[in-house]
Amino acid sequence: MDFELSPEQAAIQKTARAFADEVVAPQAAGSDLRSEFPIEVVRQMGRLGFFGLPFPEAIGGVGAGFLAYLLALEEVSRADAAVGITLEAAVSLGIAPLATFGTPDQQSRLLPDLLAGRALWAFGLTEPEAGSDAGGTRTRAARDGDAWVINGEKSFITNAGTELSRGVTLTARTGEPGAGGPPRISALLVERGTSGYEVGPPYRKLGWHASDTRPLVFHDCRVPASNLLGAEGGGFRQFLSVLEGGRVAIAALSVGVAQACLDAALGHARERRQFGRPIARFQMVQAKLADMATQIELARLMVWRAGALIEAGRPAGRFAAMAKLHASEVATACANQAVQIHGGAGFIEDLPVARLYRDVKINEIGEGTSEVQRLVIASHLLGHGGSVTALLEEGPPAR
């Protein structure tokens, strides 16, 4: 297997690294402190083409491939995870459903601004009573002539309330289950400004302070029938398909944060002196650094493996879950060790490791918790093809 990047991929990685170091990193602490969405940084990402990296030129994308997108996402996230999640949610959750399932009219109307980073589109799956159990969606959409009328609420929605936010793709029940089957869940496009579409205030979060995350409420929200994305009743399957790529992207984001933790720990270990020498000279510190570096490299290779499968159009469910599980947990472990190596200084907000420590935990929760990833992996191993529902409903093994 060739682990070398192509010249185009290497150039994109280099561009993203320079952008991360020169533009993203200098504003990270200030945006975090003020809980301020870095709109100009996002616009610059758009001008660099980051939002269009994995999408074909035929629909206005850059056509660089999914791996190139993961490389850029890792570099941006290394500098600021809040900017990283803004990019990830916009691409993997906002644009991808439209690019994959949208009609030519939907695509021509929305994609030009989204692919250029002039606007952001959100992804509305999670609800107060539905998250890991996506089939438990309670938001409803009823057909009324040439329109759908939506009622319900969504929780923890990224990129929903900024100046750039244009709308959301949401899941809604459009029919009840029959004979014990699942409910009919469809995907609908709702543009901001639609009557009955209410954007709630931003959450006060543990981390990702500079990203935009809000609840959404829909009260008799009426959208044209043509705003149905894909086939009626196909929304659940569509979103599961989209989440496969999203999980790998979150894994790439996690690798970026983990690398930032290692970089900070290395720098501090070389400079901090105790007992007359740099703490990097002590074997206990060296062991921590070695373990961090090894686990990060393993996580990065898992991301590339899953990303290569997605880029080739091959099934990647098991490897996507493995990459997301391992990379997110490695990032949390690296943040913990980076703070430990910094000692008391790591507990002070003046240094980046405190922000990294706060930012990292959500990676084990968003786009499928670690517990769900383990169920997905087990489902593949036990012959259920990644279906958590089938795994949980399986009866006791035959005696």
N, C-alpha and C positions, 0 to 999 in steps of 0.2 A: 504494500500500500504506500502511495506517495503522500508524504506529509508536508510537501513543499507547497506554498501558496503560489498561485499563478501571478504573473507580473501585474495584471489588473487588480487582483485581490491584495497584493502587497502594496500597491499604490494607494488603494482605498484605505487600508490599515494605516499607512503612513500619514495620509491626509487627516484621518480621524484622530490619530494620536496627537498630531500637531494642534488640531482644533481643540481637543480636550485639554492639552497643556496650556495653550495660549488664551483660550476664550472661556472654556467651561470651568476649569479649576479656579481661576482667580475670583470668580463671583460666587463660588459654592457656599462659602461660610456666611457671606452676607445675605444671600437669598434664603439660606436656612434660618438664620437668626430672625429675619423679618417675615418669614413664611410668605415669601414673595415669588410669584411665578415669573421665571426669567424669560419674558416674551421675546426680547431681542436675541437671546441665545437660540431660542427655538426657530426664530425666523432665519438666523444664519445657518442652522442645520438644513432648513429648507432650501436655501440658496446653494448649499453644497450638494444637494441631491440626496441626502440621507433617507428621506421619507420614501423615495422611489426606488431605492437600491434593489430590492428583491423582485420587483414587478417588471413584466415585459414592456419593451418599448412600444408595442402595439397599442397599449392602453395609456401610454404616457409615462411609463416608468423608466428607470435607468437601464434595467436589463442586466445588472451585474450579478444577480443570483442571491440565493438565501444565505450562503456562507459569507459573502461580502457584507451583507447586512449584519450578521452576527459579529463579524470583526469590528465593524464600526460601533455597534452597540456595546461591546466589551470596553472599547477605549473610552467612549463617552461616560459609561457607568463608573469606570475607574476614577474619573475626575469628579463626578457628581451623580449619585444614584437617582436623585430626583429628576435630573435631566434625562437620565437613561430610561426611567420608567415612562416619561413623557413621550420619548421616541418609540419605545416598545409598544405602549398602548395604542399610539396613533397608527403604527404600521401593522402589528400583528393582530390587533383587535379592531381597529377602526377601518383601515383600508382593506385588509385581507378579505373580509366577508364580501365587500362590494366588488373587489377584483375577481373573486372566485365565483360568486353567485349572482352578481348584479346583472340587470338587463342592459343593453346598449344605451338606453335612455338614462337609466340611473347612473351609469358610469360616466357618460358624457356630461351629465349635470353636476356631478359631485367630485369625480376623481381629479380633474385638472388642479383645483385648488388644494386638495388633500395631498396629492403626490408632490406638489411644490412646497408644501409646508406653509401655505398661506392660510390654511384652515385646518382644524382638528376635528376628527369624528370619534365619538365614544362608542362603547360596547356595553350594553345593559343586560346582564344576565343575573347577577347576584341580587337577592331580595332579603328582607328581614327573616324569612322562613325558607329561603332557597339559596344555596351556595354550592357546597359539595354535592348536595342532592338537587342537581339542576332540574330534574324532572318534577320537583316540587314547586315549580313556578306558579304563582298565584295571580300575577298580572293577567288581565283578560282583554281580548279584543273581539268585538262583535261586529259582524258585517251589517252595514246599514246602507243599502243601495250601492252607490259607487264609492263608499268609504268604509274604513274601519274605525270603530270608536273604542279607544283604549282607556282602561281604568286599572290603576295599580301603582306600585312604587318599586324603585330600584335603589340599592345601597352600594356604597363604596365605588362609585363610578369615576374613573380617571378621565381627565380632559373634558369634563362636562360643562364647566362654568367660566372658562377664560374668555378673553376678548376674541380669541381665535376659534372658539368652540362653535361648530356649525350644527351639530345634531348628534343623534344616537341611533344605533341599531339595537333593538330590544327584542327579547323573547316574550311571547304572550300566549296564553291558552286560547286557541280559536275553536276548540271543540272538546267535549268530554270523552273520557275513555269508554270503550265499549267492551263488554264481556271480559272484564279484567285486564284489558290492554292499557297502554299508556295514554295520557291525554294528548290531544293534538296541540303541539306547540309550534308556533310560526314565528318568523323573524320579520319585523317591520321597521322601516326607516321613518324617523320622526325628526323633522328639522326644527331647530331652535326658533322660537317665535310663534310656533303653532299654538293656537288657543288650547288651554288645558294642560300645557306642558310647563311644569314648574321646576326650576332649578333651585335646589336648596342651598343653604350656606355651607362653606367648606368645613370639613371635619378638622378638629384639633387632634393631630396624629402624633404618635411617638416619634416617627421618623418621616423621611420624604417630605419635609416641611415645604419645600419649594414646588412640589407637584400639586396639581389641582385634583382634589377628590371630594365628591359631593353626593348627596342623595338626590334622586329625581322622583317627582310625583306626577301622575297622569290622572286627570279628572275629566272624563268625557272628552278626551283628546281625539280629535277627528282628523284622520289623514286619508289621502286618496287611496283607492284600492290598488293603484299602480305602485304604491310604496311597499307592497309585499315583496320581501327579498327571497327569491327562490320559490319553491313550491309550498303551498299551504300545508301545514303539518310537518314540514321538513326542517323547521328551525332548530330543533334539538340536535338533529344529526349534523346540521351545518355548523352549529357552534362547537360541537365536539371536534369536528374536523379542524376548525380554526384554532381551537385550544391546543391542538397537537403542536402546531408551529409556535404558538404563544409560550408553551412550556419550555421549548428549546431556547426561545429568546430570553425568558426569565433566567434560564441557566446561564446564558452568556452574560447577562447583567450581573449575576451572582459571581461569575468568574472575575469580572471587572472589579467588583467591590473587594473580593478576596485578594486580588493582586494589589489593590491600593493598600490593604492592611499589611501585606508583606512588605511593600515598598516603605511604608511608614515605620514598620518595626525594624527593618534593616537600617534605615537612616538613624533612628534613635539608638539602636544597639551599638552603632559605630561611634556615636558622639557621647553617649552617657557613660560616665566613669564612676566606678565603685571599687573600693579596695585598691586604688592606684592604677586601674586599667579600664579600658572600654568594656562594657558588659558583653560585647560580642565575643570576648575572649573566654567567656565562661561556657562550659559544655552544656549546662542546662538551657541557656539561651540559644546556643547553636542547635540543640536538638529541636527546640520549638520552631526555629527558622527553617530547618531542614524538613520537618514534617509539614509545615505550611506550604513550602515550595513544591513538595512532592504531591500533595493532595490537590493543589491548584492545577498542576500540570495534568494530572489524571482527569480532573473535572473539565479542563479545556479540551482534551482529546475526546471525551464523551460528548461534549457539545458539538465538536466538529463531526463526529460520527453520525449523530442524529441529524445534524444540519445537512450533511451530504446526502443522506437518504431522502430528506424532504426536497432538496434541490433536484434530485434525480426522479422525483415523483413516485418513490417507493414507500411502502408502509413503514412508519417510524414510531408507532405508538409505544411499544415497549422501550425503545431506546430514548424516546423523548421523555418518558416518565423517569427512566434511570438518570438521565442527564439532569433533569430538573431536581430530582431528589438529592443526588449526590452534590451537585454544585451549590445548591442553596444551603445544605448542611455544612459543607466545607467553608462557605463564606461566613456562616455564623461562628464556626470554630476558629477561623482565622481572626475575626474581629475580637473574639474573646482573648486569644493569645496576644494580639497586638496591644490591647489595653494592658494585659498582664506585663508585657515586656516594657511598656512605658511606665509601669508602676503608678504612683500617685498622679503623675502628670497626665496619664491616660484617662483619669477621672475628671479632668478639667476641660470645659468646653472650648478653651482656647486652641486646643490641638485637634486636627482632623479626625483622630481615631475615636473621639467621643461621638462625632456625627456618624462615622462609619458603624459604630456599635449600635446606635439607635436605628440607622437605616436598614440594617441587614436582616432583622428578624422577619420582616414581612415577606421576604423571599421564600420562606418555608410555608407561607400561608396563601398568598395570592396565586391565582391561576392553577389551583389545585394544591391542597395541603400535602405535607409530607406523608400523612396517613393515607390520603387518597392515592398518591403516587405508588405507595407500597401495595395497595389493593389492585391498582392497574397492572403493576408488574406481576403480582400473584395471579391475576386473571389470565394474563398471557401464558404464564407457566402451566396453569391448570386447564388450558384449552378453551377459555371463554373469550378469547380474542380482545381482551382489554375491557370487557363490559363489567363494571363494578356491580351493577344491578344483578347480572347473572351470577356473579360470584357470591353475592350476599344471599341470593335466593336459592342457591344450591343446597340440596338436602344433605343429610349425613352420608358419608361414604358407605357403600354396600359392604356388608360383612361377608 
